[in-house]
Amino acid sequence: MSISCLDDDGLRIDALARILEDLGRKNIVPKYIYTIPTVQNPTGSILPRERREQLLALTRKHGVPVFEDECYADLTWAGSGPPSLYAMDPQQVIHIGSFSKTLAPSLRLGYVVAVPEVMNQIVACKREADSGTGALDQMVVAEYFSRNFGEHVEGLTQTLHGKLDAMVEAVEREFGTAVEKMWKPKGGIFLWLKLPDRVDVTKLVGPAAKAGIAFNPGPEWSCNPTTSKSHLRLCFALPSKDVIRDGVAAFARVCFEETGIPERSANIRRAGS
Ligand SMILES: Cc1ncc(COP(=O)(O)O)c(C=O)c1O
């Protein structure tokens, strides 16, 4: 699925309908549609309820199940959003979530929700693949989250939203109008940006790393690498607000040295521009 199948509300159902019709003409039925309806990665959009209904109707019509990855659904700024696709049509949807974003990635714990016929097949595959998941980690998460989930997630979401604000301010200050588009996410842990076409972000990875900065170049986050070479994803989960501010300033410096963009940071014209 190319990034052009997305808009600011997430998956475009008209684009998906065209793809399914094209495949249908070749007698191809996809095994499933994978999608991230809530806090799409990398654009941070939330698929509105109406589109969720359209998606379910369309995939029912074509006999294609939907694989719903909701690992960011607990981390939205506005609290509860539209219902999950699974809640709207359990027969049609396999729902997965993760504790990587709400508690700790290193736990490697997630979950699947599906109707029993589907679940039986998934469990059989999982046993074969990795002999099951460690019981102790599951017991620790179950024990902690059975009492603290709401409070923990509320605090975490507030912290993440504050860090996003710090990052957006820093990007506006350091990059100014050099940022052609900023997708302010409705939750989650990352910000997706578009710089001018003449900036190839893949060439910034090395110099940025030398300056101690890691970022995600657009082509690694898109099914269409050629149209996303000026996009990038910045993650704000782990660093403090001060580290975020310093990091964005240092990244703007690297970007200017390599590409001449941004010409101004904090409204000051850079030397040599
Ligand atoms: C959309 C999405 N799904 C799944 C994962 C992976 O989650 P886990 O750490 O549970 O394997 C990520 C991690 O970044 C993600 O962004």
Ligand as a Chemical Component Dictionary entry (heavy atoms), coordinates in Angstrom:
data_LIG
# 
_chem_comp.id                   LIG 
_chem_comp.type                 NON-POLYMER 
_chem_comp.pdbx_formal_charge   0 
_chem_comp.three_letter_code    LIG 
# 
loop_
_chem_comp_atom.comp_id 
_chem_comp_atom.atom_id 
_chem_comp_atom.alt_atom_id 
_chem_comp_atom.type_symbol 
_chem_comp_atom.charge 
_chem_comp_atom.model_Cartn_x 
_chem_comp_atom.model_Cartn_y 
_chem_comp_atom.model_Cartn_z 
_chem_comp_atom.pdbx_ordinal 
LIG C1 C1 C 0 2.166 -0.235 14.205 1  
LIG C2 C2 C 0 3.080 -1.101 15.011 2  
LIG N1 N1 N 0 2.747 -2.384 15.234 3  
LIG C3 C3 C 0 3.539 -3.192 15.963 4  
LIG C4 C4 C 0 4.728 -2.735 16.504 5  
LIG C5 C5 C 0 5.602 -3.683 17.252 6  
LIG O1 O1 O 0 5.118 -3.913 18.516 7  
LIG P1 P1 P 0 5.838 -4.976 19.469 8  
LIG O2 O2 O 0 6.927 -4.260 20.175 9  
LIG O3 O3 O 0 4.741 -5.433 20.382 10 
LIG O4 O4 O 0 6.371 -6.090 18.611 11 
LIG C6 C6 C 0 5.104 -1.420 16.308 12 
LIG C7 C7 C 0 6.371 -0.940 16.892 13 
LIG O5 O5 O 0 6.902 0.077  16.650 14 
LIG C8 C8 C 0 4.264 -0.580 15.544 15 
LIG O6 O6 O 0 4.588 0.706  15.328 16 
# 
loop_
_chem_comp_bond.comp_id 
_chem_comp_bond.atom_id_1 
_chem_comp_bond.atom_id_2 
_chem_comp_bond.value_order 
_chem_comp_bond.pdbx_ordinal 
LIG C1 C2 SING 1  
LIG C2 N1 SING 2  
LIG C2 C8 DOUB 3  
LIG N1 C3 DOUB 4  
LIG C3 C4 SING 5  
LIG C4 C5 SING 6  
LIG C4 C6 DOUB 7  
LIG C5 O1 SING 8  
LIG O1 P1 SING 9  
LIG P1 O2 DOUB 10 
LIG P1 O3 SING 11 
LIG P1 O4 SING 12 
LIG C6 C7 SING 13 
LIG C6 C8 SING 14 
LIG C7 O5 DOUB 15 
LIG C8 O6 SING 16 
# 
